[in-house]
Amino acid sequence: MKPAPFAYHRPTTLDEAVAMLAEVAPLEGRVIAGGQSLIPMMALRLAYPTHLVDINGIGELDRVAVEGGELVVGALARHVRFETPVEPGPTGRLLARVAHNIAHFPIRSRGTMCGSLANADPASEWCLAAVTLDARLVARSRSGTREIAARDYFLGIMMTTLEPEEILVEVCLPLLPADARAGFYEFSRRAGDFALASCLCAYKLEGGLVARAWLGVGGAEAHPRRIADAEAALVGQPPGEAAFRAAAEIAAAGIDPLEDANTNAAYRRDLVRTVVRRALEAASRDAGA
């Protein structure tokens, strides 16, 4: 199948883009950057935008920079950019591990982090990273700029608080402490498939005990989520099998699992139990820590 007819717009400035989107949003207008989610949906007639606003000509959106203790990622930063650490600490190492798990190379060479966040697929690796690391999402519309905490952004499967006339222009990820250890693990049936469950985690040690923890689960629920109870179970404990298994059990018990014809709730809980434990084990081996 081919997409339904649509009008194509290619602004060259951000002001032009937001003004154009404000006009076409009521007519099912959509923003396109990498197009790796939107175009297949259009080709299958699962999405019917009547206008596409292509932001690829806006050079200021193609940036990745460390500013004020945050990694600032513009709307045109491609997945492939993160395959090599974009900063020397644990955040850069972690994002590199995550990037290598995203789909296949042709998709990574075109798709963007902000586009993934705008699409809000429950299995998205970047959505999980944003929630777990307490990211700030910056949206721009003709009426101004709005910041959204990642924890408040996701509403359900491909549902967010982003308004139709807003463009997600950047995401700001707080940098993990320089001595933090970070890990990631996901399970999919085939390489490049959507993850059925994933975990992104990090922890900081003081005196050999976990003093602070970050732990989020994706793919298993309607949207990714930090698991506060699992983080609390790690704090005050020495990192190791006992603590990791306890956190994994808490995470598995605390989810509201997605189900389908091939994946029931019990199976997804077991996957969460496994990916949490393996992500924590990966963090314990974090070579840069």
C-alpha positions as CSV (number, residue, x, y, z in Angstrom):
1,M,0.0,0.0,0.0
2,K,1.0,3.6,-0.4
3,P,0.2,6.7,1.7
4,A,-3.0,8.6,1.3
5,P,-2.4,12.0,-0.5
6,F,-0.8,14.7,1.6
7,A,0.7,18.2,1.2
8,Y,4.4,18.6,1.9
9,H,6.1,21.6,3.6
10,R,9.8,22.2,4.2
11,P,10.4,25.2,6.4
12,T,14.0,26.5,6.9
13,T,13.6,28.2,10.3
14,L,12.0,27.1,13.6
15,D,9.6,30.1,13.6
16,E,8.4,29.2,10.1
17,A,7.9,25.6,11.2
18,V,5.8,26.4,14.3
19,A,3.7,28.9,12.3
20,M,3.1,26.4,9.6
21,L,2.3,23.6,12.0
22,A,-0.2,25.9,13.8
23,E,-2.0,26.3,10.5
24,V,-2.1,22.6,9.5
25,A,-2.4,20.9,12.9
26,P,-6.3,21.2,12.9
27,L,-6.1,19.4,9.5
28,E,-4.2,16.4,10.8
29,G,-0.8,18.0,10.1
30,R,2.2,16.2,11.4
31,V,5.9,16.9,11.9
32,I,8.4,14.7,10.2
33,A,12.2,14.4,11.0
34,G,13.5,10.8,10.5
35,G,10.2,9.4,9.5
36,Q,11.1,5.9,10.5
37,S,7.8,5.4,12.5
38,L,5.5,7.8,10.7
39,I,6.2,6.8,7.1
40,P,5.6,3.0,7.6
41,M,2.3,3.9,9.4
42,M,1.3,6.1,6.5
43,A,2.2,3.4,4.0
44,L,0.0,0.9,5.8
45,R,-2.8,3.4,6.0
46,L,-2.6,3.4,9.8
47,A,-1.9,7.2,9.8
48,Y,-3.6,9.7,7.5
49,P,-1.8,13.1,7.9
50,T,-3.0,15.6,5.3
51,H,0.1,17.8,5.8
52,L,3.7,17.0,6.6
53,V,6.0,19.6,8.1
54,D,9.5,18.5,7.4
55,I,12.0,20.0,9.9
56,N,15.2,18.6,8.3
57,G,16.1,22.0,6.8
58,I,16.3,23.6,10.3
59,G,20.0,23.4,11.1
60,E,19.8,24.7,14.7
61,L,17.9,21.5,15.6
62,D,20.8,19.2,14.7
63,R,22.9,19.4,17.8
64,V,24.1,17.4,20.8
65,A,25.8,19.3,23.6
66,V,26.6,19.2,27.3
67,E,25.2,22.3,28.9
68,G,24.7,23.0,32.7
69,G,25.0,19.4,33.8
70,E,22.7,18.1,31.1
71,L,23.0,16.4,27.7
72,V,20.9,18.5,25.4
73,V,19.8,16.6,22.3
74,G,18.1,18.5,19.4
75,A,15.3,17.2,17.3
76,L,17.5,16.2,14.4
77,A,20.1,14.2,16.3
78,R,20.0,10.7,14.7
79,H,20.1,7.5,16.7
80,V,23.5,6.6,15.1
81,R,25.1,9.6,16.6
82,F,25.0,8.0,20.0
83,E,26.6,4.7,19.0
84,T,29.9,6.4,20.0
85,P,29.7,8.0,23.5
86,V,28.7,11.7,23.0
87,E,30.2,12.5,26.5
88,P,33.0,10.7,28.4
89,G,31.0,9.7,31.5
90,P,28.5,7.0,32.3
91,T,25.7,8.8,30.5
92,G,27.6,8.7,27.2
93,R,28.5,5.0,27.7
94,L,24.9,4.1,28.6
95,L,23.4,5.9,25.6
96,A,25.9,4.1,23.3
97,R,24.7,0.7,24.6
98,V,21.1,1.7,24.2
99,A,21.6,3.0,20.6
100,H,23.1,-0.2,19.4
101,N,19.9,-2.0,20.4
102,I,17.6,0.3,18.3
103,A,16.2,-1.5,15.2
104,H,18.7,-1.8,12.3
105,F,21.4,0.5,11.0
106,P,19.4,2.1,8.2
107,I,16.8,3.0,10.7
108,R,19.4,4.3,13.2
109,S,20.9,6.4,10.5
110,R,17.7,8.3,9.9
111,G,15.5,8.1,13.0
112,T,15.9,10.6,15.8
113,M,15.7,10.6,19.6
114,C,13.1,13.3,19.7
115,G,11.1,11.6,17.0
116,S,11.0,8.4,19.1
117,L,9.8,10.4,22.1
118,A,7.1,12.1,20.0
119,N,5.9,8.7,18.7
120,A,5.9,7.2,22.2
121,D,6.0,3.6,21.4
122,P,6.0,1.6,24.7
123,A,9.0,-0.4,23.5
124,S,11.1,2.7,22.6
125,E,14.5,2.6,24.1
126,W,14.8,6.4,24.2
127,C,11.5,6.8,25.9
128,L,12.8,4.5,28.6
129,A,16.0,6.5,28.9
130,A,14.1,9.8,29.2
131,V,11.9,8.6,32.0
132,T,14.6,6.8,34.0
133,L,17.1,9.7,33.8
134,D,14.4,12.3,34.6
135,A,14.7,14.2,31.3
136,R,13.1,17.5,30.5
137,L,11.4,17.7,27.1
138,V,11.2,21.1,25.4
139,A,8.2,21.8,23.1
140,R,7.8,24.8,20.9
141,S,4.6,26.3,19.4
142,R,3.6,29.6,18.0
143,S,2.5,30.6,21.5
144,G,5.9,30.0,23.1
145,T,8.1,27.3,24.7
146,R,7.0,24.7,27.2
147,E,9.0,22.3,29.3
148,I,7.6,18.9,30.2
149,A,9.1,16.5,32.7
150,A,9.5,13.0,31.2
151,R,7.6,11.5,34.1
152,D,4.5,13.6,33.2
153,Y,4.8,13.3,29.4
154,F,3.6,9.7,28.7
155,L,-0.1,8.9,29.0
156,G,-0.4,5.5,27.3
157,I,0.4,3.6,24.2
158,M,1.6,6.3,21.7
159,M,-0.2,8.9,23.8
160,T,1.6,11.9,25.3
161,T,0.9,15.4,26.6
162,L,2.4,17.0,23.5
163,E,-0.1,19.2,21.8
164,P,-0.9,18.9,18.1
165,E,0.6,22.3,17.3
166,E,3.8,21.7,19.3
167,I,7.2,20.6,18.0
168,L,9.4,18.6,20.3
169,V,12.6,20.6,19.7
170,E,15.0,19.1,22.3
171,V,15.3,16.7,25.2
172,C,17.6,17.5,28.1
173,L,19.0,14.5,30.0
174,P,20.6,15.1,33.4
175,L,24.1,13.6,33.4
176,L,24.7,10.7,35.8
177,P,27.4,11.3,38.4
178,A,30.9,10.6,37.0
179,D,31.3,7.6,39.3
180,A,27.9,6.0,38.6
181,R,27.6,2.6,37.1
182,A,25.0,2.2,34.3
183,G,23.5,-0.8,32.5
184,F,20.9,-1.7,29.9
185,Y,19.3,-4.9,28.8
186,E,16.3,-5.7,26.5
187,F,14.7,-8.8,25.2
188,S,13.2,-9.2,21.7
189,R,12.4,-12.3,19.7
190,R,14.7,-11.3,16.9
191,A,17.5,-8.8,16.6
192,G,16.0,-5.4,15.6
193,D,12.5,-6.3,16.7
194,F,10.6,-4.3,19.3
195,A,11.6,-5.2,22.8
196,L,9.0,-7.2,24.8
197,A,10.7,-5.9,28.0
198,S,13.7,-3.7,28.7
199,C,15.4,-2.2,31.7
200,L,17.7,0.8,32.0
201,C,19.4,1.3,35.3
202,A,22.3,3.1,37.1
203,Y,23.5,3.3,40.7
204,K,26.1,5.2,42.7
205,L,28.1,3.7,45.5
206,E,29.3,5.1,48.8
207,G,31.3,3.0,51.1
208,G,30.5,-0.1,49.0
209,L,26.8,0.3,49.4
210,V,24.3,1.7,46.8
211,A,23.6,5.3,47.8
212,R,21.4,6.3,44.9
213,A,19.7,4.3,42.2
214,W,17.9,4.8,38.9
215,L,15.8,2.0,37.5
216,G,13.2,2.0,34.7
217,V,11.3,-0.6,32.8
218,G,10.0,-0.3,29.2
219,G,8.1,-2.5,26.7
220,A,6.1,-4.3,29.4
221,E,3.5,-1.6,30.1
222,A,1.6,1.0,28.2
223,H,4.5,3.4,28.6
224,P,8.0,3.2,30.3
225,R,8.2,3.9,34.0
226,R,10.7,4.3,36.8
227,I,10.1,1.7,39.4
228,A,10.7,3.6,42.7
229,D,10.2,0.6,44.9
230,A,12.9,-1.4,43.1
231,E,15.2,1.6,43.4
232,A,14.5,1.8,47.2
233,A,15.3,-1.9,47.5
234,L,18.8,-1.3,46.1
235,V,19.7,1.7,48.3
236,G,21.7,0.7,51.3
237,Q,22.6,-2.7,49.9
238,P,25.9,-4.0,48.5
239,P,25.6,-4.5,44.7
240,G,25.4,-8.2,44.0
241,E,23.1,-11.1,43.2
242,A,20.9,-10.8,46.3
243,A,20.1,-7.1,45.9
244,F,19.7,-7.5,42.1
245,R,17.2,-10.4,42.5
246,A,15.3,-8.5,45.1
247,A,14.9,-5.4,42.9
248,A,13.9,-7.6,40.0
249,E,11.2,-9.4,42.0
250,I,9.8,-6.0,43.1
251,A,9.8,-4.6,39.5
252,A,8.1,-7.7,38.1
253,A,5.4,-7.6,40.8
254,G,4.8,-3.9,40.4
255,I,4.1,-3.7,36.6
256,D,0.7,-3.6,34.9
257,P,1.7,-5.9,32.0
258,L,0.6,-5.6,28.4
259,E,-0.9,-8.8,27.0
260,D,-1.5,-10.1,23.4
261,A,-2.1,-13.4,21.7
262,N,1.6,-14.4,22.1
263,T,2.5,-12.8,25.4
264,N,0.4,-13.2,28.6
265,A,0.9,-11.3,31.9
266,A,2.9,-14.0,33.6
267,Y,5.3,-14.2,30.7
268,R,5.9,-10.5,30.7
269,R,6.4,-10.4,34.4
270,D,9.0,-13.1,34.0
271,L,10.7,-11.1,31.3
272,V,10.8,-8.0,33.5
273,R,12.4,-10.1,36.3
274,T,15.1,-11.2,33.8
275,V,15.8,-7.9,32.1
276,V,16.1,-6.0,35.4
277,R,18.5,-8.5,36.9
278,R,20.6,-8.5,33.7
279,A,20.7,-4.7,33.4
280,L,21.9,-4.4,37.0
281,E,24.5,-7.1,36.3
282,A,25.6,-5.1,33.2
283,A,25.9,-2.0,35.4
284,S,28.1,-3.9,37.9
285,R,30.5,-4.5,35.0
286,D,30.4,-0.9,33.7
287,A,34.0,-0.6,32.6
288,G,34.2,3.2,33.0
289,A,33.1,3.2,36.7
